[in-house]
Amino acid sequence: MRVLLVTDYGYLAGGAEVIVFLLRDALLQRGHEVKVFSTSAGSAQAQILADEVCFGSTSRWRTLLQAANPLAALRLRSLLRAFRPHVVHVSLYLTQLSPLILRELRDSPTIYYAQWYRAICPVGSRLLPGGQACPHQPGLACYRQGCLPLRDHAPLALQRRLDHHWAPQAFDQVMAISHAVAAELRAYGPAYLRNPLVCHPGTPLVEPRAEMDGRPSVISAGQIGRAHVCTPSHANI
C-alpha cells in the first residue's frame, strides 16, 4: 500500500511530528511505501526529515501563508500524480500548508487525524489569554477576547472559510487523538468534524526500567529556574 503522510513541519518540532514519523517508520517496517509531505518551515533550526518539501515560513507574516499557500497546493498536486497514494493521512495543515491543499485531495481517500484544537481555535488551545477555557465559537470572538491581533484576524477568518468549504470534500474520515479532542470538535466544530473516531497513537515498545538502588528522592519544580530535592518523608508535591 502507498501511504502519504501530510504535516506542516518536516522535523521533530513536537509530539505531533514525532507521531507522524513513528507512523512512517512503522509502516515502512511492514513493507508499505510511505512518503511524508511537509513544508520547509523551521529548517534553519533542525534537519528536515520529510521526503517531499514545499515552501513554509515562521516569519511574522506566516498567517498569510496559513490562509493560502499556493506553492504547497501545487507541490502536493504534483506529488499525488507521481506517487498515487492509496490513502492520505493528514495531521497538521493549518499552520503552514493552508486549506488550499484540500482542493487537491478531493479525489484521494483521505483521513484527517486531529491531534489538537487548531481546526476549531486559531491558537490551538481553546484557552482565553487569562487561561480560562474558551466558551465561544471561533470567529469574531477570537479578536474581541484578545486571542488574535487585528493583523491576524482577517487572514485566519479567510482560512476558516476556505477550510469549511473544502474540508468536507477532502476528508473521508475524521479521527481524533483523544476523547477530549473529540468532545471539543463535536461541540465547536462545523458539521464535518462532529462525528470523529477516537484513535490513540501507538508508542514504541521499550524495555522496563531497572529497579532503583538506594533510597529514592523526589524532585518537584516550582518557579521557573528553581527546583529542590526532597525525600519522600517530607515531599510536598
C-alpha positions as CSV (number, residue, x, y, z in Angstrom):
1,M,0.0,0.0,0.0
2,R,1.2,3.5,-0.8
3,V,0.6,6.0,2.1
4,L,1.1,9.7,2.0
5,L,1.5,11.4,5.4
6,V,0.9,15.2,5.3
7,T,2.0,17.5,8.1
8,D,3.1,21.2,8.4
9,Y,6.6,20.6,9.8
10,G,9.1,18.1,8.4
11,Y,11.2,17.9,11.6
12,L,10.6,16.8,15.1
13,A,9.0,20.1,16.2
14,G,6.8,18.5,18.8
15,G,4.7,15.5,19.7
16,A,2.5,15.7,16.6
17,E,5.6,15.4,14.4
18,V,7.0,12.6,16.5
19,I,3.8,10.6,15.9
20,V,3.9,11.2,12.2
21,F,7.5,9.9,11.8
22,L,6.9,7.0,14.1
23,L,4.0,6.1,12.0
24,R,6.1,6.4,8.8
25,D,8.8,4.1,10.3
26,A,6.2,1.5,11.5
27,L,4.5,1.4,8.1
28,L,7.9,1.1,6.3
29,Q,8.8,-1.8,8.5
30,R,5.6,-3.6,7.4
31,G,6.5,-3.3,3.8
32,H,4.4,-0.3,2.8
33,E,5.5,2.5,0.5
34,V,5.3,5.7,2.6
35,K,6.2,9.4,2.0
36,V,5.9,12.4,4.3
37,F,5.0,15.7,2.7
38,S,5.7,18.9,4.7
39,T,6.9,22.5,4.4
40,S,10.4,23.8,4.8
41,A,9.4,25.9,7.8
42,G,11.9,25.6,10.7
43,S,14.6,24.0,8.5
44,A,17.2,26.5,9.8
45,Q,16.9,25.1,13.3
46,A,16.6,21.4,12.6
47,Q,17.1,18.7,9.9
48,I,14.1,18.2,7.7
49,L,13.1,14.5,7.8
50,A,10.2,14.7,5.3
51,D,10.5,13.0,1.9
52,E,8.8,15.8,-0.1
53,V,9.0,19.5,0.9
54,C,7.4,22.7,-0.2
55,F,7.8,26.3,0.9
56,G,6.9,27.3,4.5
57,S,7.8,30.2,6.8
58,T,7.9,31.0,10.5
59,S,8.2,34.8,9.9
60,R,5.7,37.3,11.3
61,W,3.8,37.1,8.1
62,R,3.1,33.4,8.4
63,T,-0.6,34.0,8.9
64,L,-0.9,35.0,5.2
65,L,0.7,31.6,4.3
66,Q,-1.6,29.8,6.7
67,A,-4.6,31.3,4.9
68,A,-3.4,30.4,1.4
69,N,-0.1,28.6,0.5
70,P,-0.4,28.1,-3.3
71,L,3.1,26.6,-3.5
72,A,2.0,23.8,-1.1
73,A,-1.0,23.1,-3.2
74,L,1.0,22.9,-6.5
75,R,3.7,20.7,-4.9
76,L,1.1,18.4,-3.5
77,R,-0.8,18.1,-6.8
78,S,2.5,17.0,-8.5
79,L,3.2,14.5,-5.7
80,L,-0.2,13.0,-5.9
81,R,0.1,12.4,-9.6
82,A,3.6,10.8,-9.3
83,F,3.1,8.8,-6.1
84,R,-0.6,7.8,-6.5
85,P,-1.2,7.0,-2.8
86,H,-3.9,4.6,-1.8
87,V,-4.6,6.7,1.3
88,V,-3.6,10.1,2.5
89,H,-3.2,10.8,6.3
90,V,-3.4,14.5,7.1
91,S,-2.1,15.5,10.5
92,L,-1.3,19.2,10.7
93,Y,-2.1,21.6,7.8
94,L,-3.5,24.8,9.2
95,T,-0.2,26.4,10.4
96,Q,1.7,26.1,7.1
97,L,0.2,24.2,4.3
98,S,-3.2,26.0,4.4
99,P,-6.6,24.8,3.2
100,L,-5.6,25.2,-0.4
101,I,-4.1,21.6,-0.2
102,L,-7.6,20.3,0.4
103,R,-8.7,21.0,-3.1
104,E,-6.0,18.6,-4.3
105,L,-7.2,15.8,-2.0
106,R,-10.8,15.6,-3.3
107,D,-10.1,12.5,-5.4
108,S,-7.8,10.7,-2.9
109,P,-9.1,8.6,0.1
110,T,-8.1,10.9,2.9
111,I,-8.1,10.8,6.8
112,Y,-7.8,13.8,9.0
113,Y,-6.2,13.0,12.3
114,A,-6.9,15.8,14.7
115,Q,-4.1,16.0,17.3
116,W,-5.1,19.4,18.8
117,Y,-7.8,22.1,18.6
118,R,-6.4,24.0,15.6
119,A,-9.4,23.3,13.4
120,I,-11.7,25.0,15.9
121,C,-9.3,27.5,17.5
122,P,-6.8,29.8,15.7
123,V,-4.3,29.5,18.6
124,G,-4.9,25.8,19.0
125,S,-5.5,25.7,22.8
126,R,-9.2,26.6,23.4
127,L,-7.9,28.9,26.2
128,L,-8.5,32.6,26.6
129,P,-5.5,34.9,27.3
130,G,-6.2,34.6,31.0
131,G,-6.0,30.8,31.0
132,Q,-9.8,30.2,31.2
133,A,-11.5,27.7,28.9
134,C,-13.0,29.4,25.9
135,P,-16.8,29.2,25.7
136,H,-17.0,30.9,22.3
137,Q,-17.4,29.6,18.7
138,P,-14.4,30.6,16.6
139,G,-14.9,33.8,14.7
140,L,-15.0,37.4,15.8
141,A,-14.8,36.4,19.4
142,C,-11.1,35.4,18.8
143,Y,-10.3,39.1,18.2
144,R,-12.7,40.5,20.8
145,Q,-11.3,38.3,23.5
146,G,-7.7,39.3,22.7
147,C,-6.6,35.9,21.3
148,L,-5.7,37.4,17.9
149,P,-4.2,40.7,16.9
150,L,-6.1,42.6,14.3
151,R,-3.5,41.9,11.6
152,D,-4.0,38.1,12.0
153,H,-7.8,38.1,12.4
154,A,-8.6,38.8,8.7
155,P,-6.3,36.1,7.1
156,L,-7.4,33.5,9.7
157,A,-11.0,34.3,9.1
158,L,-10.4,33.6,5.4
159,Q,-8.6,30.4,6.4
160,R,-11.6,29.2,8.4
161,R,-13.9,30.0,5.5
162,L,-11.8,28.1,3.0
163,D,-11.3,25.2,5.4
164,H,-15.1,24.9,6.0
165,H,-15.7,24.9,2.2
166,W,-13.1,22.3,1.1
167,A,-12.6,20.0,4.1
168,P,-15.9,18.2,3.8
169,Q,-15.0,17.3,0.2
170,A,-11.4,16.3,1.1
171,F,-11.8,14.2,4.3
172,D,-13.4,10.8,4.0
173,Q,-12.9,10.2,7.8
174,V,-12.1,12.4,10.7
175,M,-10.2,10.9,13.7
176,A,-9.2,12.4,17.0
177,I,-6.2,11.6,19.1
178,S,-8.2,11.6,22.4
179,H,-11.8,11.7,23.7
180,A,-11.1,15.3,25.0
181,V,-10.2,16.5,21.4
182,A,-13.2,14.6,20.0
183,A,-15.6,16.3,22.5
184,E,-14.3,19.7,21.6
185,L,-14.6,19.0,17.9
186,R,-18.2,17.9,18.4
187,A,-19.1,21.0,20.5
188,Y,-17.4,23.7,18.5
189,G,-16.7,22.3,15.0
190,P,-18.6,22.5,11.8
191,A,-20.6,19.5,10.6
192,Y,-17.7,17.6,9.1
193,L,-15.9,17.5,12.5
194,R,-18.8,16.4,14.6
195,N,-18.5,12.6,14.3
196,P,-14.8,11.8,14.8
197,L,-13.5,8.4,15.7
198,V,-11.0,8.3,18.6
199,C,-7.7,6.6,17.8
200,H,-5.0,6.8,20.4
201,P,-1.5,6.9,18.9
202,G,0.8,4.0,19.3
203,T,4.1,4.2,21.1
204,P,7.3,2.1,20.6
205,L,7.9,-0.8,23.0
206,V,10.7,-0.2,25.4
207,E,12.4,-2.3,28.0
208,P,11.2,-1.8,31.6
209,R,13.5,0.4,33.7
210,A,15.7,-1.3,36.2
211,E,14.7,-1.0,39.8
212,M,16.2,2.0,41.6
213,D,19.0,1.4,44.0
214,G,19.1,3.1,47.4
215,R,16.6,5.5,48.9
216,P,14.8,7.4,46.1
217,S,14.5,11.2,46.0
218,V,11.6,13.2,44.7
219,I,12.2,16.4,42.6
220,S,9.4,19.0,42.4
221,A,9.6,22.1,40.1
222,G,8.4,25.4,41.4
223,Q,9.2,28.7,40.0
224,I,11.0,28.7,36.6
225,G,14.7,28.3,37.2
226,R,14.3,26.8,40.7
227,A,13.9,23.2,41.9
228,H,14.5,21.4,45.1
229,V,15.3,17.8,46.1
230,C,13.5,16.2,49.0
231,T,13.0,12.7,50.3
232,P,9.6,11.0,50.3
233,S,9.3,11.6,54.1
234,H,8.8,15.4,53.6
235,A,7.8,15.6,50.0
236,N,5.3,18.4,49.3
237,I,4.2,17.6,45.8
